[in-house]
Amino acid sequence: MMRTRPLLLAFAGIAALAAGILLGDRLIGPPPDPLPSIHGTVIAPPQPLPAFQLRDEHDTPFGPERFRGRWTLIYFGYTYCPDVCPTELTTLAELEKRLAAQGRGGDTDYWLITVDPERDTVQRLREYVQFFSKRFHAASGDTANLAALMNPLGVIALRPPGQPDTGYTIDHSSTLTLIDPQGRLHAIFSPPNEVEHLLPELLALQARYAARP
């Protein structure tokens, strides 16, 4: 199984650049204490999420308020993805297990938000994510609402031209988005996402937040 494809790596770079452009004008000087070093970008200060309306794996509508009260890791992908998405969700499942082993997993949620709303029904999403973990969540929505959330986060997805109406693939960025308990964009982890660095980096971000939210 391919870990990533060259085109996806290119999109990851574009996504990081887009996030920097979109968020850079909001960064207000250096923080009063050092930011944890991560494979990605810590958003300082954290930024509120844009307005959007999606539907979860139980077909329940929700907006930004759904991500308040807990830490949230979001991966944007799709269930028909042949390689990268299963690998990323497997990584998140392992991260969940290691946090639980440390008694730290109860305050973190994990989401797959589809970039393929035409094929990813809520039922299919529910069955797909539960293969990786019974605690995983998933969401879909119309194109406009998905774009309203994805664009400010620097998430890019496109269907290359010339593909059939069925059996097509979607090229997309492979970042992980971290939302803090106040429902704010807190960090963006850049690929390759490995448990060995995700675990200590996430714990460092959570510790800093607990010290001064």
C-alpha positions as CSV (number, residue, x, y, z in Angstrom):
1,M,0.0,0.0,0.0
2,M,1.4,3.4,-0.9
3,R,1.9,5.7,2.0
4,T,1.4,8.8,-0.1
5,R,1.6,9.6,-3.8
6,P,3.7,12.4,-5.2
7,L,0.7,14.4,-6.2
8,L,-0.7,14.2,-2.7
9,L,2.6,15.4,-1.3
10,A,2.3,18.3,-3.6
11,F,-1.2,19.0,-2.4
12,A,0.0,18.8,1.2
13,G,2.5,21.6,0.4
14,I,-0.2,23.6,-1.3
15,A,-2.5,23.1,1.7
16,A,0.1,24.3,4.1
17,L,0.8,27.3,2.0
18,A,-2.9,28.0,1.7
19,A,-3.4,27.8,5.4
20,G,-0.5,30.2,6.0
21,I,-2.0,32.7,3.6
22,L,-5.5,32.4,5.0
23,L,-4.4,32.5,8.6
24,G,-1.2,34.5,8.5
25,D,-2.8,37.9,8.7
26,R,-4.5,36.8,12.0
27,L,-1.3,35.9,13.8
28,I,-0.8,38.6,16.4
29,G,2.9,38.6,17.4
30,P,4.7,35.9,19.3
31,P,2.9,34.1,22.1
32,P,4.0,34.8,25.7
33,D,5.6,31.4,26.0
34,P,7.2,29.0,23.5
35,L,4.9,27.0,21.3
36,P,5.4,23.2,21.1
37,S,7.4,22.1,18.1
38,I,5.2,19.9,15.9
39,H,5.2,18.4,12.4
40,G,3.0,21.1,11.1
41,T,1.7,24.5,12.3
42,V,0.5,25.6,15.7
43,I,-2.1,28.3,15.2
44,A,-1.4,31.1,17.7
45,P,-3.7,32.5,18.8
46,P,-6.3,29.7,18.0
47,Q,-9.0,30.7,15.5
48,P,-12.7,30.1,15.6
49,L,-14.2,27.8,13.0
50,P,-16.3,29.3,10.1
51,A,-20.0,28.7,10.0
52,F,-21.0,25.4,8.3
53,Q,-23.8,22.8,8.5
54,L,-22.9,19.1,8.1
55,R,-24.6,15.8,8.9
56,D,-22.9,13.2,11.1
57,E,-22.8,9.4,10.8
58,H,-26.3,9.2,12.3
59,D,-27.6,11.7,9.9
60,T,-27.9,14.4,12.6
61,P,-27.2,17.9,11.4
62,F,-24.5,19.9,13.3
63,G,-22.4,23.0,13.1
64,P,-19.2,24.3,14.7
65,E,-20.7,23.9,18.2
66,R,-20.3,20.1,17.8
67,F,-16.6,20.5,18.3
68,R,-16.7,22.3,21.6
69,G,-16.0,20.6,25.0
70,R,-13.4,18.1,23.7
71,W,-10.3,17.9,21.6
72,T,-11.0,16.9,18.1
73,L,-8.8,15.5,15.3
74,I,-10.3,15.7,11.8
75,Y,-9.1,14.0,8.7
76,F,-10.6,15.0,5.3
77,G,-10.8,12.0,3.0
78,Y,-13.2,9.5,1.5
79,T,-14.3,5.9,1.8
80,Y,-13.3,4.9,-1.7
81,C,-9.8,6.1,-1.2
82,P,-7.5,3.2,-2.2
83,D,-4.4,3.9,-0.1
84,V,-3.8,7.1,1.9
85,C,-7.1,7.4,3.8
86,P,-7.1,3.9,5.3
87,T,-3.5,4.4,6.3
88,E,-4.3,7.7,8.1
89,L,-7.3,6.2,9.9
90,T,-5.3,3.3,11.0
91,T,-2.8,5.8,12.4
92,L,-5.6,7.6,14.3
93,A,-6.9,4.3,15.6
94,E,-3.4,3.5,17.0
95,L,-3.1,7.0,18.5
96,E,-6.5,6.4,20.2
97,K,-5.2,3.1,21.7
98,R,-2.0,4.7,23.0
99,L,-3.8,7.6,24.5
100,A,-6.2,5.2,26.2
101,A,-3.3,3.1,27.5
102,Q,-2.1,6.3,29.3
103,G,-5.5,7.1,30.6
104,R,-5.7,10.1,28.3
105,G,-8.0,9.1,25.5
106,G,-11.4,10.1,27.0
107,D,-11.3,13.7,26.0
108,T,-10.4,13.3,22.3
109,D,-12.7,12.7,19.3
110,Y,-11.7,11.5,15.8
111,W,-13.6,12.5,12.7
112,L,-13.5,11.6,9.0
113,I,-15.1,14.3,7.0
114,T,-15.7,13.3,3.4
115,V,-14.4,15.1,0.3
116,D,-16.6,12.8,-1.8
117,P,-20.2,13.7,-0.8
118,E,-21.6,12.2,-4.0
119,R,-20.8,8.7,-3.0
120,D,-20.2,8.9,0.7
121,T,-23.6,8.5,2.3
122,V,-23.9,8.8,6.1
123,Q,-24.6,5.1,6.3
124,R,-21.5,4.2,4.3
125,L,-19.4,6.6,6.4
126,R,-20.7,5.1,9.6
127,E,-19.8,1.6,8.5
128,Y,-16.5,2.6,7.2
129,V,-15.1,4.5,10.3
130,Q,-16.4,1.9,12.7
131,F,-14.1,-0.6,11.0
132,F,-11.2,1.4,12.4
133,S,-12.7,2.3,15.8
134,K,-16.2,2.2,17.3
135,R,-15.5,5.6,18.7
136,F,-14.8,7.3,15.4
137,H,-17.2,9.8,13.9
138,A,-17.9,10.8,10.3
139,A,-19.6,13.6,8.4
140,S,-20.8,14.7,5.0
141,G,-22.7,17.6,3.6
142,D,-23.3,19.5,0.4
143,T,-20.5,21.0,-1.6
144,A,-21.0,24.5,-0.3
145,N,-20.9,23.6,3.4
146,L,-17.9,21.3,2.9
147,A,-16.0,24.1,1.2
148,A,-17.0,26.5,3.9
149,L,-15.1,24.4,6.4
150,M,-12.3,23.1,4.2
151,N,-11.1,26.3,2.5
152,P,-10.2,28.2,5.7
153,L,-8.3,25.1,6.9
154,G,-6.2,24.9,3.8
155,V,-7.8,21.5,2.8
156,I,-7.7,20.9,-1.0
157,A,-9.6,18.2,-2.9
158,L,-10.2,17.8,-6.6
159,R,-11.4,15.1,-9.0
160,P,-8.9,14.9,-11.9
161,P,-10.6,15.3,-15.3
162,G,-11.2,12.5,-17.7
163,Q,-12.2,9.9,-15.1
164,P,-15.4,7.8,-15.3
165,D,-18.6,8.7,-13.5
166,T,-18.0,5.7,-11.2
167,G,-14.8,4.3,-9.9
168,Y,-13.1,7.7,-9.9
169,T,-10.5,8.8,-7.4
170,I,-10.0,12.2,-5.7
171,D,-6.7,13.8,-5.1
172,H,-6.7,15.6,-1.7
173,S,-4.4,17.0,1.0
174,S,-3.6,14.7,3.9
175,T,-3.3,17.0,6.9
176,L,-4.8,16.4,10.3
177,T,-6.7,19.3,11.8
178,L,-6.7,19.8,15.6
179,I,-9.7,21.6,17.2
180,D,-9.4,22.6,20.9
181,P,-12.2,22.3,23.5
182,Q,-13.3,25.8,22.8
183,G,-14.0,24.8,19.2
184,R,-11.1,26.7,17.7
185,L,-8.5,25.7,15.1
186,H,-5.5,24.9,17.3
187,A,-3.0,23.1,15.0
188,I,-2.6,21.5,11.6
189,F,-0.4,18.4,11.4
190,S,1.4,17.8,8.1
191,P,2.0,14.4,6.5
192,P,3.5,12.0,6.9
193,N,1.5,11.5,10.1
194,E,3.1,8.9,12.4
195,V,2.0,7.9,15.9
196,E,5.5,8.3,17.1
197,H,5.4,12.0,16.7
198,L,1.7,12.7,16.8
199,L,1.4,11.3,20.4
200,P,4.0,13.5,22.1
201,E,3.1,16.5,20.0
202,L,-0.6,16.2,20.9
203,L,0.1,15.8,24.5
204,A,2.4,18.8,24.5
205,L,-0.3,20.9,22.9
206,Q,-2.9,19.7,25.4
207,A,-0.5,20.4,28.3
208,R,0.1,24.0,27.1
209,Y,-3.7,24.5,26.7
210,A,-4.4,23.2,30.2
211,A,-1.7,25.6,31.6
212,R,-3.1,28.6,29.8
213,P,-6.2,28.0,27.6
